[in-house]
Amino acid sequence: MDRIESMAVRLVRRTGARGRLWACTALMCASMASWAQDSGPVKIGMVFPKQGPSASIGEFLSRGAMLAVEQHGKVLGRDVDVVFLDEPNAQLAQQNFQKLVDEHRVAGVVGANSSASALAMMGVAARSKTPLVVAGAAAREVTGANCNPYTFRFQATVPVQMAGLMPIVDKQGKKVYFITPAYAFGQDILRTGRTMLKSNGGQEAGVDEVPLNTADYSSYVLKIRAARPDAVVGGLVGQDLSNFLKAWNAMGMKDKIPYYEIAVSDTDFWDVGAASSAGTYVKPWYYNDPANSEAEKAFTKLFIEKYGRPPADKAYSGWLSMRSLLDAIDAAKSTEGPAVAAALEQWKDDKGAFPAYYRTWDHQLIRPSVIASIKKDITDKWDFFDVVGHTSQAEEDTLRDFGTKEEVGCNMPAR
């Protein structure tokens, strides 16, 4: 304390009489900074792709999140200031999360489209005790082996979504070809798909693990055609899925072999266009789902009014993720990380037919996903899908699909 006081005295002496009006002791400065933090805007971080093959996905994630901020209004009676940084890759996403913590002192972060980015950012969340709501990643490790007290996840895990998809694939035939991206998300799809295929007595017709940002898929399509599978199960994301479907259509495969995938975004299909879109998919949400709640319909209406197009499922992911964080800060009556994380564990969206909430022991959002097929005749610029079902109908079924503690593998450390 004496050392701090003496430093302050030296500062006053150096600045002279005029400077004394502005100089402050270290304790006074800290007090003033604390007062500014408690009375100024509540800062929220956002980390989504602004460039690269997932830029369009990042655009909808961020738009949905910002719409939630607009609808929510003030938090703790204060304005909300959102700091939006890029997610170009896992390493830079982690660095940007650290920047949000160190430089902007955010109360929480909504972000991570990719599983690799989520896994990289989670360590910062745990070390800094800053709540992270992961809006996009589906790899099981996020709420499984790598779970931590400050990470929450919107997207259903790969095993949950594959459990909804593989029974449909099984009806098509037993020979399945896998084409997945060569990183955490794709590896999880391949691992899970192989296990489910084997348990159903199926046969693996072939496998391709594809590098990110592959421009030409013609060689992969030729390999699939030569293998003559009953179905293809993919895991391609963003521009990679668009490039694949364009090649798939151009090489005459669209109506020959059915294509299936999980965790897709509407933007993938709006980019590729009606002529090349095909397949059946598990996705988090669809704007034209007859089962949507009144709150979801109001969100869709507001989004269309603001942006002149319907919200992609990723917009909904950003919207609900941000809503949960803002609600939790209000419920906690605090911006302190441990208090906000505790409030997120108690948060519930009970406005629909099925309440969505974060499971306390792994922080996975519990809610059904949508199963949808590309329409045979697409007549609307945006409405590409027919909703053919949901991964489950009752809460007990959904909880079963999301797995037990032993199956999930999350051993949450103490906060």
Secondary structure, DSSP 8 states (H G I E B T S, - for coil): -HHHHHHHHHHHHHHHHHHHTT---HHHHHHHHHHHHHHS-EEEEEEE--SSTTHHHHHHHHHHHHHHHHHH--BTTB-EEEEEEE-SSHHHHHHHHHHHHHTT--SEEEE-SSHHHHHHHHHHHHHHT--EEESS---GGGTTTT--TTEEE-S--HHHHHHHHHHHHHHH-SEEEEEEESSHHHHHHHHHHHHHHHHTT-EEEEEEEE-TT----HHHHHHHHHH--SEEEE---THHHHHHHHHHHHTT-TTTS-EEEES--HHHHHHH-TTT---EEEES--TT-TT--HHHHHHHHHHHHHHSS---HHHHHHHHHHHHHHHHHHHHTS--HHHHHHHHHH-EE-SSSS-EEE-TTT-BEE---EEEEE-SS--SSS--EEEEEES-SSHHHHHHHH--HHHH-------
